[in-house]
Amino acid sequence: MLELDLQLASERPAPSEAQLRQWCELALRQRSADSELTIRLVDEPEGRELNHTWRQKDYATNVLSFPADVPDELLDIPLLGDLVICIPVVEREAAEQGKTAEAHWAHLVIHGCLHLLGYDHIEDDEAEEMESLERTLLAELGHPDPYAGDEH
């Protein structure tokens, strides 16, 4: 079962908690254990501050993933971590990339959840594995390949 803590730190429109939950559950279904995570939806100032603090990048990015780093024996809850999603960046990217807002939101939530599970895209082989899984999951939702047209 998924325990989702949704924090709305923006007045901008965003997907419903039910949609966010659906996308998280899809990304996390390979995990047999219960999962607990927080999704915080923010505006650009907070997104920029967090990206600067944790990644030394001075701009707001679409999604930040903060995996829980707590040994199981110290905490008896299935804490995966936190996702911080910057609403204005998601809206802008969807428009710039010619994607529906829903498809882009679904992609970023799935992408962030996969990071919480330990997937990464630094190395080419890891990126191929992660992107392949994202394509499969998004296709199940009826969304197109988010990487179509990307040059790697």
Contact map, one row per residue, 1 for C-alpha under 8 A:
11100000000000000000000000000000111000000000000000000000000000000000000000000000000000000000000000000000000000000000000000000000000000000000000000000000
11110000000000000000100010000000011110000000000000000000000000000000000000000000000000000000000000000000000000000000000000000000000000000000000000000000
11111000000000000000000000000000011110000000000000000000000000000000000000000000000000000000000000000000000000000000000000000000000000000000000000000000
01111100000000000000100000000000000111100000000000000000000000000000000000000000000000000000000000000000000000000000000000000000000000000000000000000000
00111110000000000000000000000000000111100000000000000000000000000000000000000000000000000000000000000000000000000000000000000000000000000000000000000000
00011111000000001000000000000000000001111000000000000000000000000000000000000000000000000000000000000000000000000000000000000000000000000000000000000000
00001111100000000000000000000000000001111000000000000000000000000000000000000000000000000000000000000000000000000000000000000000000000000000000000000000
00000111111000000000000000000000000000011100000000000000000000000000000000000000000000000000000000000000000000000000000000000000000000000000000000000000
00000011111000000000000000000000000000011110000000000000000000000000000000000000000000000000000000000000000000000000000000000000000000000000000000000000
00000001111100000000000000000000000000001110000000000000000000000000000000000000000000100000000000000000000000000000000000000000000000000000000000000000
00000001111110000000000000000000000000000000000000000000000000000000000000000000000000000000000000000000000000000000000000000000000000000000000000000000
00000000011111000000000000000000000000000000000000000000000000000000000000000000000000110000000000000000000000000000000000000000000000000000000000000000
00000000001111100000000000000000000000000000000000000000000000000000000000000000000000000000000000000000000000000000000000000000000000000000000000000000
00000000000111110000000000000000000000000000000000000000000000000000000000000000000000100000000000000000000000000000000000000000000000000000000000000000
00000000000011111011000000000000000000000000000000000000000000000000000000000000000000000000000000000100100000000000000000000000000000000000000000000000
00000000000001111111000000000000000000000000000000000000000000000000000000000000000000000000000000000000000000000000000000000000000000000000000000000000
00000100000000111111100000000000000000000000000000000000000000000000000000000000000000000000000000000000000000000000000000000000000000000000000000000000
00000000000000011111110000000000000000000000000000000000000000000000000000000000000000000000000000000000000000000000000000000000000000000000000000000000
00000000000000111111111000000000000000000000000000000000000000000000000000000000000000000000000000000000000000000000000000000000000000000000000000000000
00000000000000111111111100000000000000000000000000000000000000000000000000000000000000000000000000000000010010000000000000000000000000000000000000000000
01010000000000001111111110000000000000000000000000000000000000000000000000000000000000000000000000000000000000000000000000000000000000000000000000000000
00000000000000000111111111000000000000000000000000000000000000000000000000000000000000000000000000000000000000000000000000000000000000000000000000000000
00000000000000000011111111100000000000000000000000000000000000000000000000000000000000000000000000000000010011000000000000000000000000000000000000000000
00000000000000000001111111110000000000000000000000000000000000000000000000000000000000000000000000000000000011001000000000000000000000000000000000000000
01000000000000000000111111111000000000000000000000000000000000000000000000000000000000000000000000000000000000000000000000000000000000000000000000000000
00000000000000000000011111111000000000000000000000000000000000000000000000000000000000000000000000000000000001000000000000000000000000001000000000000000
00000000000000000000001111111100000000000000000000000000000000000000000000000000000000000000000000000000000001001100000000000000000000001000000000000000
00000000000000000000000111111110000000000000000000000000000000000000000000000000000000000000000000000000000000001100100000000000000000000000000000000000
00000000000000000000000011111111000000000000000000000000000000000000000000000000000000000000000000000000000000000000000000000000000000000000000000000000
00000000000000000000000000111111000000000000000000000000000000000000000000000000000000000000000000000000000000000000000000000000000000000000000000000000
00000000000000000000000000011111110000000000000000000000000000000000000000000000000000000000000000000000000000000000000000000000000000000000000000000000
00000000000000000000000000001111110000000000000000000000000000000000000000000000000000000000000000000000000000000000000000000000000000000000000000000000
10000000000000000000000000000011111000000000000000000000000000000000000000000100000000000000000000000000000000000000000000000000000000000000000000000000
11100000000000000000000000000011111100000000000000000000000000000000000000000100000000000000000000000000000000000000000000000000000000000000000000000000
11100000000000000000000000000000111110000000000000000000000000000000000000000111000000000000000000000000000000000000000000000000000000000000000000000000
01111000000000000000000000000000011111000000000000000000000000000000000000001111100000000000000000000000000000000000000000000000000000000000000000000000
01111000000000000000000000000000001111100000000000000000000000000000000000000011111000000000000000000000000000000000000000000000000000000000000000000000
00011110000000000000000000000000000111110000000000000000000000000000000000000000111000000000000000000000000000000000000000000000000000000000000000000000
00011110000000000000000000000000000011111000000000000000000000000000000000000000011110000000000000000000000000000000000000000000000000000000000000000000
00000111100000000000000000000000000001111100000000000000000000000000000000000000011110000000000000000000000000000000000000000000000000000000000000000000
00000111110000000000000000000000000000111110000000000000000000000000000000000000000111100000000000000000000000000000000000000000000000000000000000000000
00000001110000000000000000000000000000011111011000000000000000000000000000000000000111100000000000000000000000000000000000000000000000000000000000000000
00000000110000000000000000000000000000001111111000000000000000000000000000000000000001110000000000000000000000000000000000000000000000000000000000000000
00000000000000000000000000000000000000000111111100000000000100000000000000000000000001111000000000000000000000000000000000000000000000000000000000000000
00000000000000000000000000000000000000000011111110000000000100000000000000000000000000000000000000000000000000000000000000000000000000000000000000000000
00000000000000000000000000000000000000000111111111000000000100000000000000000000000000000000000000000000000000000000000000000000000000000000000000000000
00000000000000000000000000000000000000000111111111100000001110000000000000000000000111000000000000000000000000000000000000000000000000000000000000000000
00000000000000000000000000000000000000000001111111110000111110000000000000000000000000000000000000000000000000000000000000000000000000000000000000000000
00000000000000000000000000000000000000000000111111111000011100000000000000000000000000000000000000000000000000000000000000000000000000000000000000000000
00000000000000000000000000000000000000000000011111111110000100000000000000000000000000000000000000000000000000000000000000000000000000000000000000000000
00000000000000000000000000000000000000000000001111111111111110010000000000000000000000000000000000000000000000000000000000000000000000000000000000000000
00000000000000000000000000000000000000000000000111111111111000000000000000000000000000000000000000000000000000000000000000000000000000000000000000000000
00000000000000000000000000000000000000000000000011111111100000000000000000000000000000000000000000000000000000000000000000000000000000000000000000000000
00000000000000000000000000000000000000000000000001111111000000000000000000000000000000000000000000000000000000000000000000000000000000000000000000000000
00000000000000000000000000000000000000000000000001111111100000000000000000000000000000000000000000000000000000000000000000000000000000000000000000000000
00000000000000000000000000000000000000000000000000111111110000000000000000000000000000000000000000000000000000000000000000000000000000000000000000000000
00000000000000000000000000000000000000000000000100111011111000000000000000000000000000000000000000000000000000000000000000000000000000000000000000000000
00000000000000000000000000000000000000000000000110110001111100000000000000000000000000000000000000000000000000000000000000000000000000000000000000000000
00000000000000000000000000000000000000000000001110110000111110000000000000000000000000000000000000000000000000000000000000000000000000000000000000000000
00000000000000000000000000000000000000000001111111100000011111000000000000000000000001001000000000000000000000000000000000000000000000000000000000000000
00000000000000000000000000000000000000000000001100100000001111110000000000000000000011001000000000000000000000000000000000000000000000000000000000000000
00000000000000000000000000000000000000000000000000000000000111110000000000000000000011101100000000000000000100000000000000000000000000000000000000000000
00000000000000000000000000000000000000000000000000000000000011111000000000000000001111000000000000000000000110010000000000000000000000000000000000000000
00000000000000000000000000000000000000000000000000100000000011111100000000000000001110000000000000000000000000010000000000000000000000000000000000000000
00000000000000000000000000000000000000000000000000000000000000111110000000000000111100000000000000000000000000011011000000000000000000000000000000000000
00000000000000000000000000000000000000000000000000000000000000011111000000000000111000000000000000000000000000000001000000000000000000000000000000000000
00000000000000000000000000000000000000000000000000000000000000001111100000000001110000000000000000000000000000000011100000000000000000000000000000000000
00000000000000000000000000000000000000000000000000000000000000000111110000000011110000000000000000000000000000000001000000000000000000000000000000000000
00000000000000000000000000000000000000000000000000000000000000000011111000000000000000000000000000000000000000000000000000000000000000000000000000000000
00000000000000000000000000000000000000000000000000000000000000000001111101100000000000000000000000000000000000000000000000000000000000000000000000000000
00000000000000000000000000000000000000000000000000000000000000000000111111100000000000000000000000000000000000000000000000000000000000000000000000000000
00000000000000000000000000000000000000000000000000000000000000000000011111111000000000000000000000000000000000000000000000000000000000000000000000000000
00000000000000000000000000000000000000000000000000000000000000000000001111110000000000000000000000000000000000000000000000000000000000000000000000000000
00000000000000000000000000000000000000000000000000000000000000000000011111110000000000000000000000000000000000000000000000000000000000000000000000000000
00000000000000000000000000000000000000000000000000000000000000000000011111111000000000000000000000000000000000000000000000000000000000000000000000000000
00000000000000000000000000000000000000000000000000000000000000000000000111111100000000000000000000000000000000000000000000000000000000000000000000000000
00000000000000000000000000000000000100000000000000000000000000000000000100111110000000000000000000000000000000000000000000000000000000000000000000000000
00000000000000000000000000000000111100000000000000000000000000000000000000011111000000000000000000000000000000000000000000000000000000000000000000000000
00000000000000000000000000000000001110000000000000000000000000000001000000001111100000000000000000000000000000000000000000000000000000000000000000000000
00000000000000000000000000000000001110000000000000000000000000000011000000000111110000000000000000000000000000000001100000000000000000000000000000000000
00000000000000000000000000000000000111000000000000000000000000001111000000000011111000000000000000000000000000000001000000000000000000000000000000000000
00000000000000000000000000000000000011110000000000000000000000001111000000000001111100000000000000000000000000000001000000000000000000000000000000000000
00000000000000000000000000000000000011110000000000000000000000111100000000000000111110000000000000000000000000011000000000000000000000000000000000000000
00000000000000000000000000000000000000111100001000000000000000111000000000000000011111000000000000000000000000000000000000000000000000000000000000000000
00000000000000000000000000000000000000111100001000000000000011110000000000000000001111100100000000000000000000000000000000000000000000000000000000000000
00000000000000000000000000000000000000001111001000000000000111100000000000000000000111111100000000000000000000000000000000000000000000000000000000000000
00000000010101000000000000000000000000001111000000000000000001000000000000000000000011111110000000000000000000000000000000000000000000000000000000000000
00000000000100000000000000000000000000000011000000000000000000000000000000000000000001111111000000000000000000000000000000000000000000000000000000000000
00000000000000000000000000000000000000000001000000000000000111000000000000000000000001111111100000000000000000000000000000000000000000000000000000000000
00000000000000000000000000000000000000000000000000000000000001000000000000000000000011111111110000001001100000000000000000000000000000000000000000000000
00000000000000000000000000000000000000000000000000000000000000000000000000000000000000111111111000001000000000000000000000000000000000000000000000000000
00000000000000000000000000000000000000000000000000000000000000000000000000000000000000011111111100000000000000000000000000000000000000000000000000000000
00000000000000000000000000000000000000000000000000000000000000000000000000000000000000001111111110000000000000000000000000000000000000000000000000000000
00000000000000000000000000000000000000000000000000000000000000000000000000000000000000000111111111111001000000000000000000000000000000000000000000000000
00000000000000000000000000000000000000000000000000000000000000000000000000000000000000000011111111111000000000000000000000000000000000000000000000000000
00000000000000000000000000000000000000000000000000000000000000000000000000000000000000000001111111100000000000000000000000000000000000000000000000000000
00000000000000000000000000000000000000000000000000000000000000000000000000000000000000000000111111100000000000000000000000000000000000000000000000000000
00000000000000000000000000000000000000000000000000000000000000000000000000000000000000000000011111110000000000000000000000000000000000000000000000000000
00000000000000000000000000000000000000000000000000000000000000000000000000000000000000000000011111111011000000000000000000000000000000000000000000000000
00000000000000000000000000000000000000000000000000000000000000000000000000000000000000000000011001111111000000000000000000000000000000000000000000000000
00000000000000000000000000000000000000000000000000000000000000000000000000000000000000000110011000111111100000000000000000000000000000000000000000000000
00000000000000100000000000000000000000000000000000000000000000000000000000000000000000000000000000011111110000000000000000000000000000000000000000000000
00000000000000000000000000000000000000000000000000000000000000000000000000000000000000000000000000111111111000000000000000000000000000000100001100000000
00000000000000000000000000000000000000000000000000000000000000000000000000000000000000000100010000111111111100000000000000000000000000000000000001000000
00000000000000100000000000000000000000000000000000000000000000000000000000000000000000000100000000001111111110000000000000000000000000000000000000000000
00000000000000000001001000000000000000000000000000000000000000000000000000000000000000000000000000000111111111000000000000000000000000000100000000000000
00000000000000000000000000000000000000000000000000000000000000000000000000000000000000000000000000000011111111100000000000000000000001000100000001000000
00000000000000000000000000000000000000000000000000000000000001100000000000000000000000000000000000000001111111110000000000000000000000000000000000000000
00000000000000000001001100000000000000000000000000000000000000100000000000000000000000000000000000000000111111111000000000000000000000000000000000000000
00000000000000000000001101100000000000000000000000000000000000000000000000000000000000000000000000000000011111111100000000000000000001000000000000000000
00000000000000000000000000000000000000000000000000000000000000000000000000000000000000000000000000000000001111111110000000000000000001000000000000000000
00000000000000000000000000000000000000000000000000000000000000111000000000000000001000000000000000000000000111111111000000000000000000000000000000000000
00000000000000000000000100110000000000000000000000000000000000001000000000000000001000000000000000000000000011111111100000000000000000000000000000000000
00000000000000000000000000110000000000000000000000000000000000000000000000000000000000000000000000000000000001111111111100000000010000000000000000000000
00000000000000000000000000000000000000000000000000000000000000001010000000000000000000000000000000000000000000111111111100000000000000000000000000000000
00000000000000000000000000000000000000000000000000000000000000001111000000000001110000000000000000000000000000011111111000000000000000000000000000000000
00000000000000000000000000010000000000000000000000000000000000000010000000000001000000000000000000000000000000001111111000000000000000000000000000000000
00000000000000000000000000000000000000000000000000000000000000000000000000000000000000000000000000000000000000000111111100000000000000000000000000000000
00000000000000000000000000000000000000000000000000000000000000000000000000000000000000000000000000000000000000000111111110000100010000000000000000000000
00000000000000000000000000000000000000000000000000000000000000000000000000000000000000000000000000000000000000000110011111100110010000000000000000000000
00000000000000000000000000000000000000000000000000000000000000000000000000000000000000000000000000000000000000000000001111111111010000000000000000000000
00000000000000000000000000000000000000000000000000000000000000000000000000000000000000000000000000000000000000000000000111110110000000000000000000000000
00000000000000000000000000000000000000000000000000000000000000000000000000000000000000000000000000000000000000000000000111111110000000000000000000000000
00000000000000000000000000000000000000000000000000000000000000000000000000000000000000000000000000000000000000000000000011111111000000000000000000000000
00000000000000000000000000000000000000000000000000000000000000000000000000000000000000000000000000000000000000000000000010111111100000000000000000000000
00000000000000000000000000000000000000000000000000000000000000000000000000000000000000000000000000000000000000000000001111111111110000000000000000000000
00000000000000000000000000000000000000000000000000000000000000000000000000000000000000000000000000000000000000000000000111111111111000000000000000000000
00000000000000000000000000000000000000000000000000000000000000000000000000000000000000000000000000000000000000000000000010011111111100000000000000000000
00000000000000000000000000000000000000000000000000000000000000000000000000000000000000000000000000000000000000000000000000001111111110000000000000000000
00000000000000000000000000000000000000000000000000000000000000000000000000000000000000000000000000000000000000000100001110000111111111000000000000000000
00000000000000000000000000000000000000000000000000000000000000000000000000000000000000000000000000000000000000000000000000000011111111100000000000100000
00000000000000000000000000000000000000000000000000000000000000000000000000000000000000000000000000000000000000000000000000000001111111110000000000000000
00000000000000000000000000000000000000000000000000000000000000000000000000000000000000000000000000000000000000000000000000000000111111111000000000000000
00000000000000000000000000000000000000000000000000000000000000000000000000000000000000000000000000000000001001100000000000000000011111111100000000000000
00000000000000000000000000000000000000000000000000000000000000000000000000000000000000000000000000000000000000000000000000000000001111111110000111000000
00000000000000000000000000000000000000000000000000000000000000000000000000000000000000000000000000000000000000000000000000000000000111111111000000000000
00000000000000000000000001100000000000000000000000000000000000000000000000000000000000000000000000000000000000000000000000000000000011111111100000000000
00000000000000000000000000000000000000000000000000000000000000000000000000000000000000000000000000000010011000000000000000000000000001111111111110000000
00000000000000000000000000000000000000000000000000000000000000000000000000000000000000000000000000000000000000000000000000000000000000111111111110000000
00000000000000000000000000000000000000000000000000000000000000000000000000000000000000000000000000000000000000000000000000000000000000011111111000000000
00000000000000000000000000000000000000000000000000000000000000000000000000000000000000000000000000000000000000000000000000000000000000001111111000000000
00000000000000000000000000000000000000000000000000000000000000000000000000000000000000000000000000000000000000000000000000000000000000000111111100000000
00000000000000000000000000000000000000000000000000000000000000000000000000000000000000000000000000000010000000000000000000000000000000000111111110000000
00000000000000000000000000000000000000000000000000000000000000000000000000000000000000000000000000000010000000000000000000000000000000100110011111000000
00000000000000000000000000000000000000000000000000000000000000000000000000000000000000000000000000000000000000000000000000000000000000100110001111110000
00000000000000000000000000000000000000000000000000000000000000000000000000000000000000000000000000000001001000000000000000000000000000100000000111110000
00000000000000000000000000000000000000000000000000000000000000000000000000000000000000000000000000000000000000000000000000000000001000000000000011111100
00000000000000000000000000000000000000000000000000000000000000000000000000000000000000000000000000000000000000000000000000000000000000000000000011111100
00000000000000000000000000000000000000000000000000000000000000000000000000000000000000000000000000000000000000000000000000000000000000000000000000111110
00000000000000000000000000000000000000000000000000000000000000000000000000000000000000000000000000000000000000000000000000000000000000000000000000111111
00000000000000000000000000000000000000000000000000000000000000000000000000000000000000000000000000000000000000000000000000000000000000000000000000001111
00000000000000000000000000000000000000000000000000000000000000000000000000000000000000000000000000000000000000000000000000000000000000000000000000000111
